[in-house]
């Protein structure tokens, strides 16, 4: 499995980079060209730290978010319905219920559809799509090399950790995420950890050699030591964040279940979500895309809520 980890590290790095390029192109096409809106980006990825709004203001944004949702929905539900959603659910289902098998077309469909969704302003992150894309390549590799069911399951985790390490530049965190996201309780797939860590390091090294070693976010060079009395506020903040993180999955799945009951073809439903995001963006453009650029501004102390 050591050689497999190396190979999937290379594949994961390549897949993550292609996904990033596609996402950048779709962002340029939909938001910057059609909507004439340049969102805040990450400086370490070549993004702009200045928001640019064209002659039509923000009024074209609902058009492109709706269009992106429609195109994405048509692609997903025509060729790979199991690729809908954020992606990690499909990986978990493949691991527990489908012997580690993810259909060959799924990573390709997910890569294209997610790039269009996020690039057109859809309020989503890269982690879920990347997890499914690179675990899908791990599954393909396992079938090509005729692996056992146990090895097949491990290969999708190895592939997932490689892709996440390349795109988020965090090899240790990516490996741990890959082996623990499978369970709702405090458990993890210990047997795959060393191989996931190896593939993550390989992918991170390859990505760094080609695009640089800078982290995703810039942190202040000098962080002041705050007064001890403020630590109580940090505890309160931690409790609030924990409650929000517990609420968000429930709200997400309840919303998804509600949309599932709407009596219209499934491929139209992402367009409805895109329209809703676009309308919200008229007053709060921070909801567009992954929001990483806005997070960098917050880290810099330049974003006022």
C-alpha positions in Angstrom: 0.0 0.0 0.0 3.0 2.3 0.3 3.4 2.4 -3.5 -0.3 3.0 -3.8 -0.1 5.9 -1.5 2.6 7.5 -3.6 0.7 7.0 -6.8 -2.5 8.4 -5.4 -0.6 11.3 -3.9 0.5 12.2 -7.4 -3.0 11.7 -8.8 -4.6 13.6 -6.0 -2.3 16.6 -6.5 -3.0 16.6 -10.2 -6.8 16.3 -9.8 -6.9 19.0 -7.1 -4.9 21.4 -9.3 -7.1 20.7 -12.4 -10.2 21.3 -10.2 -8.7 24.6 -9.0 -8.0 25.7 -12.6 -11.5 24.8 -13.7 -12.9 26.7 -10.7 -10.8 29.8 -11.5 -11.9 29.7 -15.2 -15.6 29.4 -14.3 -15.2 32.3 -11.8 -13.7 34.4 -14.6 -16.4 33.4 -17.1 -19.5 33.8 -14.9 -18.7 36.4 -12.3 -16.0 38.5 -13.8 -17.0 38.4 -17.5 -20.8 38.0 -17.5 -21.7 39.7 -14.2 -18.8 42.1 -14.3 -18.1 41.5 -10.7 -14.7 40.6 -9.3 -15.0 39.1 -5.8 -12.5 39.2 -3.0 -9.9 36.5 -3.5 -7.0 34.9 -1.7 -3.7 36.8 -2.3 -1.8 33.5 -2.0 -3.8 32.1 -4.9 -3.5 35.2 -7.1 -6.8 36.7 -6.0 -7.6 40.3 -5.6 -8.0 41.9 -2.2 -10.2 44.6 -3.8 -13.8 44.0 -4.8 -14.7 45.4 -8.2 -18.4 46.1 -9.2 -19.1 46.8 -12.9 -21.5 49.2 -14.6 -24.6 47.1 -13.8 -23.8 46.9 -10.1 -24.7 43.6 -8.6 -27.9 43.1 -10.6 -26.4 40.5 -12.9 -25.3 38.2 -10.1 -28.7 36.5 -9.6 -28.6 35.7 -13.4 -25.2 34.0 -13.3 -25.9 32.1 -10.0 -29.2 30.8 -11.4 -27.5 29.9 -14.7 -24.7 28.1 -12.9 -27.1 26.2 -10.8 -29.2 25.2 -13.9 -26.1 24.0 -15.8 -24.7 22.1 -12.8 -28.1 20.4 -12.2 -28.4 19.3 -15.8 -24.9 17.8 -15.7 -25.3 16.1 -12.3 -28.8 14.5 -12.8 -28.1 13.5 -16.4 -24.8 11.7 -15.9 -24.2 11.0 -12.1 -27.1 11.7 -9.7 -25.0 10.3 -6.8 -22.6 13.2 -7.2 -25.2 15.8 -6.0 -24.6 17.6 -2.7 -21.3 18.5 -1.0 -19.6 15.1 -1.8 -18.5 13.6 1.5 -21.9 11.8 1.9 -21.2 9.9 -1.3 -17.7 8.9 -0.1 -19.1 7.7 3.3 -21.9 5.7 1.5 -19.3 4.1 -0.8 -17.1 3.1 2.1 -19.9 1.6 4.3 -22.4 0.4 1.8 -20.8 -0.1 -1.6 -17.4 -1.8 -0.9 -15.5 1.3 -1.7 -16.9 1.5 -5.3 -17.5 4.9 -6.8 -18.6 4.9 -10.5 -15.9 6.0 -13.0 -17.9 8.9 -14.2 -18.5 10.4 -10.8 -15.2 12.3 -10.2 -15.3 13.8 -13.7 -18.9 14.9 -13.4 -18.4 16.2 -9.8 -15.3 18.2 -10.9 -17.1 20.0 -13.8 -20.4 20.6 -12.0 -18.8 21.8 -8.8 -16.4 24.2 -10.7 -19.5 25.7 -12.4 -21.5 25.9 -9.2 -18.8 27.6 -7.1 -17.3 29.6 -10.0 -20.7 31.1 -10.8 -21.1 32.2 -7.2 -22.8 29.2 -5.6 -22.3 29.4 -1.8 -20.2 26.3 -1.4 -16.6 25.3 -0.5 -14.0 23.1 -2.2 -13.5 20.5 0.5 -16.6 18.3 -0.3 -16.1 18.2 -4.0 -12.4 17.6 -3.7 -13.1 14.7 -1.3 -15.4 13.0 -3.8 -13.2 13.8 -6.8 -10.0 12.3 -5.4 -11.6 9.4 -3.6 -13.3 8.6 -6.9 -9.9 8.4 -8.5 -8.8 6.2 -5.6 -11.8 3.9 -6.4 -10.9 3.8 -10.1 -7.3 2.9 -9.3 -8.4 0.1 -7.0 -10.6 -1.5 -9.7 -7.8 -1.1 -12.3 -5.4 -2.9 -10.0 -8.0 -5.6 -9.0 -7.9 -5.0 -5.3 -9.8 -6.7 -2.5 -12.8 -5.1 -0.8 -10.8 -4.0 2.2 -8.1 -2.5 0.1 -10.7 -0.8 -2.1 -12.1 0.9 0.9 -8.7 2.1 2.0 -7.8 3.4 -1.4 -10.7 5.9 -1.5 -9.5 7.3 1.8 -6.0 7.5 0.6 -7.2 9.4 -2.5 -9.4 11.7 -0.5 -6.6 12.7 1.9 -4.2 13.4 -1.1 -6.7 15.8 -2.8 -7.5 17.7 0.4 -3.8 18.1 1.3 -3.1 19.5 -2.1 -6.0 22.0 -2.2 -5.8 23.1 1.4 -2.0 22.7 2.0 -2.5 20.9 5.2 -1.3 17.2 5.0 -1.7 16.1 8.6 -5.2 17.7 9.0 -6.3 16.2 5.6 -5.2 12.7 6.6 -7.0 12.8 9.9 -10.1 14.2 8.3 -10.1 11.4 5.7 -10.1 8.6 8.3 -12.5 10.2 10.8 -15.2 11.7 8.6 -16.6 8.2 8.0 -18.1 8.0 11.5 -20.7 10.0 13.4 -19.2 8.9 16.7 -15.6 9.5 18.0 -14.0 6.8 15.8 -11.6 6.6 12.9 -10.2 4.2 10.4 -6.9 3.6 12.1 -5.6 1.1 9.5 -5.6 3.7 6.8 -4.1 6.6 8.7 -0.4 6.0 7.9 -1.2 5.5 4.2 -3.5 8.6 4.1 -0.7 10.6 5.8 1.8 9.4 3.2 -0.4 10.3 0.2 -1.1 13.7 1.8 2.5 14.5 2.2 3.3 13.4 -1.4 0.4 15.5 -2.7 1.3 18.5 -0.6 5.0 18.3 -1.8 4.0 18.1 -5.4 1.5 21.0 -5.1 4.1 23.1 -3.3 6.8 22.4 -5.9 4.4 23.7 -8.7 2.4 26.5 -7.0 4.5 27.5 -4.0 4.7 26.7 -0.3 2.7 29.6 1.0 -0.3 28.6 3.3 -3.8 29.2 2.1 -4.3 32.1 4.5 -1.8 34.8 5.7 -1.6 35.3 9.4 -0.4 38.4 11.1 3.4 38.4 11.8 2.9 39.7 15.3 0.0 38.5 17.4 -0.5 40.5 20.6 -0.8 38.6 23.8 -4.3 39.6 25.0 -5.2 40.3 28.6 -6.2 37.3 30.6 -9.7 38.6 31.2 -10.5 38.2 27.5 -10.0 34.4 27.7 -13.4 34.1 29.2 -14.8 35.6 26.0 -12.9 33.0 24.0 -14.6 30.3 25.9 -18.0 31.8 25.2 -17.1 32.1 21.5 -16.1 28.5 21.4 -19.5 27.5 22.9 -21.3 29.6 20.3 -19.3 28.2 17.4 -20.0 24.7 18.7 -23.7 25.3 18.8 -23.7 26.8 15.3 -21.7 23.9 14.0 -24.2 21.5 15.5 -27.1 23.4 14.1 -25.7 23.8 10.5 -25.8 20.1 9.4 -29.4 19.8 10.7 -30.5 22.9 8.9 -28.6 21.8 5.7 -30.2 18.3 5.6 -33.7 19.7 6.5 -33.4 22.1 3.6 -32.3 19.3 1.3 -35.2 17.1 2.4 -37.6 20.0 1.8 -36.2 20.5 -1.8 -36.5 16.8 -2.4 -40.3 17.0 -1.9 -40.8 19.8 -4.4 -42.6 18.3 -7.4 -40.4 19.6 -10.2 -37.5 17.8 -12.0 -34.4 17.5 -9.9 -32.2 19.3 -12.4 -34.1 22.5 -11.9 -33.7 22.6 -8.2 -30.0 23.8 -8.1 -31.2 26.8 -10.2 -33.7 27.7 -7.5 -30.9 27.6 -4.9 -28.7 29.6 -7.2 -31.4 32.3 -7.6 -31.8 32.4 -3.8 -28.0 32.9 -3.3 -27.9 35.5 -6.0 -30.7 37.5 -4.4 -29.0 37.4 -1.0 -25.8 38.5 -2.7 -27.4 41.7 -3.8 -27.2 42.9 -0.1 -24.5 40.5 1.1 -22.0 39.5 -1.6 -19.9 37.7 1.0 -22.1 34.6 0.4 -20.8 34.1 -3.1 -18.4 31.2 -3.7 -16.3 29.7 -0.9 -15.8 33.0 0.8 -12.1 32.4 1.5 -11.1 36.0 0.4 -13.5 37.5 2.9 -12.1 35.2 5.6 -8.6 36.6 4.8 -9.9 40.1 5.2 -11.4 39.1 8.6 -8.0 37.7 9.6 -6.4 40.9 8.6 -8.9 42.9 10.7 -10.3 44.6 7.6 -13.8 43.2 7.5 -16.6 44.8 9.5 -19.7 42.7 10.2 
